[in-house]
């Protein structure tokens, strides 16, 4: 039972932060196709995301102006726009604050077990 709960939590966190993951990977690798994103998530997290979920998020990021799609031979790949580059920089700089927040959550959790 506890492993099911952990798996659901991990999947939920991954879905909530998949946009940040995509932007960070595009910063690192330059460009990604939807197929690349599906493979990356499966390899890194052992979760197979549906193509509908991935492409829907890619289209959303493109509409927001964070990425731009370009044709590379017969497939569409996505790369960071200037706005996306700036956004991921801000997010990466906030990494320490996020880690501190997560540590505080675990402290709260530990304190709740003491009662």
The 8 nearest C-alpha neighbors of each residue, nearest first, counted from 0:
[[1, 3, 2, 4, 5, 6, 7, 8],
 [0, 2, 4, 3, 5, 6, 7, 8],
 [1, 3, 5, 4, 0, 6, 7, 8],
 [4, 2, 6, 0, 1, 5, 7, 8],
 [3, 5, 1, 7, 2, 6, 8, 0],
 [4, 6, 8, 2, 3, 7, 9, 1],
 [7, 5, 3, 9, 8, 4, 2, 10],
 [8, 6, 10, 4, 5, 9, 11, 3],
 [7, 9, 5, 11, 6, 10, 12, 4],
 [8, 10, 6, 12, 11, 7, 13, 5],
 [9, 11, 13, 7, 12, 8, 14, 6],
 [12, 10, 8, 14, 13, 9, 7, 15],
 [13, 11, 15, 9, 10, 14, 8, 16],
 [12, 14, 10, 16, 11, 15, 17, 9],
 [15, 13, 11, 17, 12, 16, 10, 18],
 [16, 14, 12, 13, 17, 11, 18, 10],
 [15, 17, 13, 19, 18, 14, 12, 20],
 [16, 18, 20, 14, 19, 13, 15, 21],
 [19, 17, 21, 20, 16, 22, 56, 60],
 [20, 18, 22, 16, 21, 17, 23, 87],
 [19, 21, 17, 23, 18, 22, 24, 16],
 [22, 20, 18, 24, 19, 23, 17, 25],
 [21, 23, 25, 19, 24, 20, 26, 18],
 [22, 24, 26, 20, 25, 21, 19, 27],
 [25, 23, 27, 21, 26, 22, 28, 20],
 [26, 24, 29, 22, 28, 30, 27, 23],
 [25, 27, 23, 24, 29, 28, 22, 79],
 [26, 28, 24, 25, 29, 23, 30, 22],
 [29, 27, 25, 26, 30, 24, 31, 23],
 [30, 28, 25, 26, 27, 78, 31, 79],
 [31, 29, 78, 25, 77, 28, 76, 32],
 [32, 30, 76, 77, 35, 25, 33, 36],
 [31, 33, 76, 35, 34, 77, 75, 36],
 [32, 34, 36, 35, 54, 53, 37, 31],
 [33, 35, 37, 32, 36, 38, 50, 31],
 [36, 34, 32, 38, 33, 37, 31, 39],
 [35, 37, 39, 33, 34, 38, 40, 32],
 [36, 38, 34, 40, 35, 39, 48, 41],
 [39, 37, 41, 35, 36, 40, 42, 34],
 [38, 40, 36, 42, 41, 37, 43, 35],
 [41, 39, 43, 37, 42, 38, 44, 36],
 [40, 42, 45, 46, 38, 47, 39, 44],
 [43, 41, 39, 40, 45, 44, 38, 46],
 [42, 44, 40, 41, 39, 45, 46, 38],
 [45, 43, 46, 41, 40, 42, 39, 47],
 [44, 46, 41, 42, 43, 47, 40, 39],
 [47, 45, 41, 44, 48, 40, 10, 42],
 [46, 48, 41, 49, 45, 37, 40, 38],
 [49, 47, 37, 46, 50, 52, 53, 40],
 [48, 50, 51, 52, 53, 47, 37, 54],
 [49, 51, 53, 52, 54, 48, 37, 33],
 [52, 50, 49, 54, 53, 55, 48, 56],
 [51, 53, 55, 49, 50, 54, 56, 48],
 [54, 52, 50, 56, 55, 51, 57, 33],
 [55, 53, 57, 56, 51, 52, 50, 58],
 [54, 56, 58, 52, 53, 57, 51, 59],
 [55, 57, 59, 53, 54, 58, 60, 52],
 [58, 56, 54, 60, 59, 55, 61, 53],
 [59, 57, 61, 55, 56, 60, 54, 62],
 [58, 60, 56, 62, 61, 57, 55, 63],
 [61, 59, 63, 57, 65, 58, 62, 66],
 [60, 62, 66, 58, 64, 59, 63, 67],
 [63, 61, 59, 64, 60, 58, 65, 66],
 [64, 62, 60, 61, 65, 59, 66, 58],
 [63, 65, 61, 62, 66, 60, 82, 80],
 [64, 66, 83, 80, 82, 60, 63, 61],
 [67, 65, 79, 80, 61, 78, 64, 60],
 [68, 66, 77, 61, 78, 80, 79, 69],
 [67, 69, 77, 76, 75, 78, 66, 70],
 [68, 70, 76, 75, 77, 71, 67, 78],
 [69, 71, 75, 74, 72, 76, 73, 68],
 [72, 70, 74, 75, 73, 69, 76, 68],
 [71, 73, 74, 70, 75, 69, 76, 32],
 [74, 72, 71, 70, 75, 76, 69, 32],
 [75, 73, 71, 72, 70, 76, 32, 69],
 [74, 76, 70, 69, 71, 32, 68, 77],
 [77, 75, 32, 31, 69, 68, 30, 70],
 [76, 78, 68, 30, 31, 67, 32, 69],
 [79, 77, 30, 66, 67, 25, 29, 80],
 [80, 78, 66, 83, 84, 65, 67, 25],
 [79, 81, 66, 83, 82, 65, 67, 84],
 [80, 82, 84, 83, 85, 79, 65, 66],
 [81, 83, 85, 80, 84, 65, 86, 64],
 [84, 82, 65, 80, 86, 79, 85, 81],
 [83, 85, 81, 82, 87, 86, 79, 80],
 [84, 86, 88, 82, 83, 87, 81, 89],
 [87, 85, 83, 89, 88, 84, 82, 90],
 [86, 88, 90, 89, 84, 85, 91, 83],
 [87, 89, 91, 85, 86, 90, 92, 84],
 [90, 88, 92, 86, 87, 91, 93, 85],
 [89, 91, 87, 93, 92, 88, 86, 94],
 [92, 90, 88, 94, 93, 89, 87, 23],
 [91, 93, 89, 94, 90, 88, 95, 96],
 [92, 94, 90, 96, 91, 95, 89, 97],
 [95, 93, 97, 91, 92, 96, 98, 90],
 [96, 94, 98, 97, 93, 99, 92, 91],
 [95, 97, 99, 93, 94, 98, 100, 92],
 [98, 96, 100, 94, 99, 95, 101, 93],
 [99, 97, 101, 95, 100, 96, 102, 94],
 [98, 100, 102, 96, 97, 101, 95, 103],
 [99, 101, 97, 103, 98, 102, 96, 104],
 [100, 102, 104, 98, 103, 99, 97, 105],
 [103, 101, 99, 105, 104, 100, 98, 106],
 [104, 102, 106, 100, 101, 105, 107, 99],
 [105, 103, 101, 107, 102, 106, 108, 100],
 [104, 106, 108, 102, 107, 103, 109, 101],
 [107, 105, 103, 109, 108, 104, 110, 102],
 [108, 106, 104, 110, 105, 109, 103, 111],
 [107, 109, 105, 111, 106, 110, 104, 112],
 [110, 108, 106, 112, 107, 111, 105, 113],
 [111, 109, 107, 113, 112, 108, 106, 114],
 [110, 112, 108, 113, 109, 114, 107, 106],
 [113, 111, 110, 109, 114, 108, 107, 106],
 [112, 114, 110, 111, 109, 108, 107, 106],
 [113, 112, 111, 110, 109, 108, 107, 106]]
